[in-house]
Every structure is written in structure tokens, then in C-alpha cells.
């Protein structure tokens, strides 16, 4: 399996961690009754770490679909190179760092990590052009 596909597989696992962590923290704030219920009506807004974890999860999902499409296209087109392998690794490891930094509420470092992940994605995407 290529490095790009390996990073894609690990990114899928990371995405699940994001979703499960955000859900667990939301349930902790809103209660098990909310989680098990039909969630009709007004939802109490999340605060603190739970709110930041939910936003980090949503941000991951917003970028992941583009990363996944680029990786699959690069591998299927046999356009993977050392640059795409590095890009996929940078994307993954930056996304690993992004969640905890966002949850901790460290604003500028969070942005730098996001930029690193975006750079990694662009390295993969560039191979298609």
C-alpha cells in the first residue's frame, strides 16, 4: 500500500476519534437523555472544551473530503511521488496535532497547524495538475 493510502486510512481513524470525542463531550454537557432522545426543539449551546472539540471535528470533516479525493486521484492516476507522500504525512500529523491544540484553546498555534495541514494537502493536489 502506498504511503498516501496509509495516511488516508489513518486519517479515517482520526476522523472517527474526532467525531466520538466531540459526541462524548457534548453528551457530558447536555446529558445522556439528550443524546438518547430525538433532539427536537432548542439545543443548549456547547461551551468550553466541548464546543471547541465540536468545531475541531467539523473542521476536520470539512477538509478531509478534499484530502481523501486528492489522495485517491493521485494513487489511481499513478501520480504519487515523494512530494505527495510527504504531503499526505504532513496533512495527517498536522491534523493529529490540530484537535488537541484547538481543544486547549491555543489560537495562533492552531492556525499554524491548520496551515501546515493545508500545505500537505496542496502537495498531494499539485501532483494532479
C-alpha positions as a Markdown table, in Angstrom:
| # | Residue | x | y | z |
|---|---|---|---|---|
| 1 | Unk | 0.0 | 0.0 | 0.0 |
| 2 | Unk | 1.3 | 3.5 | -0.8 |
| 3 | Unk | 2.2 | 6.0 | 1.9 |
| 4 | Unk | -0.7 | 8.2 | 0.7 |
| 5 | Unk | -3.2 | 5.4 | 1.1 |
| 6 | Unk | -1.8 | 4.6 | 4.6 |
| 7 | Unk | -2.2 | 8.2 | 5.6 |
| 8 | Unk | -5.7 | 8.2 | 4.2 |
| 9 | Unk | -6.6 | 5.1 | 6.3 |
| 10 | Unk | -5.1 | 6.7 | 9.4 |
| 11 | Unk | -7.0 | 9.9 | 8.7 |
| 12 | Unk | -10.2 | 7.9 | 8.5 |
| 13 | Unk | -9.4 | 6.6 | 12.0 |
| 14 | Unk | -8.5 | 10.1 | 13.2 |
| 15 | Unk | -11.9 | 11.4 | 11.9 |
| 16 | Unk | -13.7 | 8.8 | 13.9 |
| 17 | Unk | -11.8 | 9.9 | 17.0 |
| 18 | Unk | -12.8 | 13.5 | 16.3 |
| 19 | Unk | -16.5 | 12.5 | 16.0 |
| 20 | Unk | -16.5 | 10.2 | 19.0 |
| 21 | Unk | -14.7 | 12.7 | 21.3 |
| 22 | Unk | -16.9 | 15.6 | 20.3 |
| 23 | Unk | -20.0 | 13.4 | 20.8 |
| 24 | Unk | -18.8 | 12.2 | 24.2 |
| 25 | Unk | -18.0 | 15.8 | 25.4 |
| 26 | Unk | -21.4 | 17.0 | 24.1 |
| 27 | Unk | -23.2 | 14.2 | 25.9 |
| 28 | Unk | -21.2 | 15.1 | 29.1 |
| 29 | Unk | -22.6 | 18.7 | 28.9 |
| 30 | Unk | -26.1 | 18.0 | 27.6 |
| 31 | Unk | -26.7 | 14.7 | 29.3 |
| 32 | Unk | -27.5 | 11.2 | 28.3 |
| 33 | Unk | -31.2 | 12.0 | 28.0 |
| 34 | Unk | -30.3 | 14.5 | 25.2 |
| 35 | Unk | -28.1 | 12.0 | 23.5 |
| 36 | Unk | -30.6 | 9.2 | 23.6 |
| 37 | Unk | -33.5 | 11.4 | 22.8 |
| 38 | Unk | -34.8 | 12.6 | 19.4 |
| 39 | Unk | -33.2 | 16.1 | 19.9 |
| 40 | Unk | -36.3 | 18.0 | 18.9 |
| 41 | Unk | -36.5 | 21.6 | 20.0 |
| 42 | Unk | -33.9 | 24.1 | 21.1 |
| 43 | Unk | -30.5 | 22.7 | 21.7 |
| 44 | Unk | -28.4 | 24.1 | 24.5 |
| 45 | Unk | -25.2 | 25.5 | 23.0 |
| 46 | Unk | -22.0 | 23.8 | 24.0 |
| 47 | Unk | -19.3 | 25.7 | 25.9 |
| 48 | Unk | -15.6 | 25.3 | 26.6 |
| 49 | Unk | -13.7 | 22.2 | 25.6 |
| 50 | Unk | -16.9 | 20.5 | 24.3 |
| 51 | Unk | -17.6 | 23.5 | 21.9 |
| 52 | Unk | -14.0 | 23.6 | 20.7 |
| 53 | Unk | -13.9 | 19.8 | 20.2 |
| 54 | Unk | -17.1 | 20.0 | 18.1 |
| 55 | Unk | -15.7 | 22.8 | 16.0 |
| 56 | Unk | -12.4 | 20.9 | 15.5 |
| 57 | Unk | -14.4 | 17.8 | 14.5 |
| 58 | Unk | -16.4 | 19.8 | 12.0 |
| 59 | Unk | -13.2 | 21.4 | 10.6 |
| 60 | Unk | -11.6 | 18.0 | 10.2 |
| 61 | Unk | -14.6 | 16.8 | 8.2 |
| 62 | Unk | -14.6 | 19.9 | 6.1 |
| 63 | Unk | -11.0 | 19.3 | 4.9 |
| 64 | Unk | -10.9 | 15.5 | 5.0 |
| 65 | Unk | -13.2 | 15.0 | 2.0 |
| 66 | Unk | -10.9 | 17.1 | -0.2 |
| 67 | Unk | -7.8 | 15.3 | 1.1 |
| 68 | Unk | -9.4 | 11.9 | 0.5 |
| 69 | Unk | -10.4 | 12.8 | -3.0 |
| 70 | Unk | -6.9 | 14.1 | -3.8 |
| 71 | Unk | -5.2 | 11.0 | -2.4 |
| 72 | Unk | -7.4 | 8.6 | -4.3 |
| 73 | Unk | -7.0 | 10.5 | -7.5 |
| 74 | Unk | -3.2 | 10.7 | -7.1 |
| 75 | Unk | -2.9 | 6.9 | -6.4 |
| 76 | Unk | -5.4 | 5.9 | -9.2 |
| 77 | Unk | -3.6 | 8.1 | -11.7 |
| 78 | Unk | -0.2 | 6.7 | -10.6 |
| 79 | Unk | 1.0 | 10.3 | -9.9 |
| 80 | Unk | 2.2 | 9.7 | -6.4 |
| 81 | Unk | 5.8 | 10.8 | -5.7 |
| 82 | Unk | 8.0 | 11.6 | -2.7 |
| 83 | Unk | 6.2 | 15.0 | -2.6 |
| 84 | Unk | 2.7 | 13.5 | -2.4 |
| 85 | Unk | 3.9 | 11.0 | 0.2 |
| 86 | Unk | 5.4 | 13.9 | 2.3 |
| 87 | Unk | 2.2 | 16.0 | 1.8 |
| 88 | Unk | 0.0 | 13.2 | 3.0 |
| 89 | Unk | 2.1 | 12.6 | 6.1 |
| 90 | Unk | 2.2 | 16.3 | 6.9 |
| 91 | Unk | -1.6 | 16.6 | 6.5 |
| 92 | Unk | -2.1 | 13.6 | 8.8 |
| 93 | Unk | 0.3 | 14.6 | 11.5 |
| 94 | Unk | -0.8 | 18.2 | 11.5 |
| 95 | Unk | -4.4 | 17.1 | 11.8 |
| 96 | Unk | -3.4 | 14.9 | 14.7 |
| 97 | Unk | -1.9 | 18.0 | 16.4 |
| 98 | Unk | -4.8 | 20.2 | 15.4 |
| 99 | Unk | -7.5 | 18.6 | 17.6 |
| 100 | Unk | -5.7 | 18.9 | 21.0 |
| 101 | Unk | -4.4 | 22.3 | 20.3 |
| 102 | Unk | -7.9 | 23.5 | 19.3 |
| 103 | Unk | -9.5 | 21.9 | 22.3 |
| 104 | Unk | -6.9 | 23.6 | 24.5 |
| 105 | Unk | -7.9 | 26.9 | 23.0 |
| 106 | Unk | -4.4 | 28.0 | 21.7 |
| 107 | Unk | -5.5 | 30.3 | 18.8 |
| 108 | Unk | -2.3 | 31.2 | 16.8 |
| 109 | Unk | -0.7 | 27.7 | 17.1 |
| 110 | Unk | -4.0 | 26.2 | 15.9 |
| 111 | Unk | -3.8 | 28.4 | 12.8 |
| 112 | Unk | -0.2 | 27.5 | 12.1 |
| 113 | Unk | -1.1 | 23.8 | 12.4 |
| 114 | Unk | -4.1 | 24.2 | 10.0 |
| 115 | Unk | -1.8 | 25.9 | 7.5 |
| 116 | Unk | 0.7 | 23.0 | 7.7 |
| 117 | Unk | -2.1 | 20.5 | 7.1 |
| 118 | Unk | -3.3 | 22.7 | 4.1 |
| 119 | Unk | 0.2 | 22.8 | 2.7 |
| 120 | Unk | 0.3 | 19.0 | 3.0 |
| 121 | Unk | -3.0 | 18.7 | 1.1 |
| 122 | Unk | -1.7 | 21.1 | -1.6 |
| 123 | Unk | 1.4 | 18.8 | -2.1 |
| 124 | Unk | -0.9 | 16.0 | -2.9 |
| 125 | Unk | -3.2 | 18.0 | -5.0 |
| 126 | Unk | -0.4 | 19.6 | -7.0 |
| 127 | Unk | 0.5 | 16.2 | -8.5 |
| 128 | Unk | -2.8 | 16.1 | -10.4 |
| 129 | Unk | -2.0 | 19.3 | -12.4 |
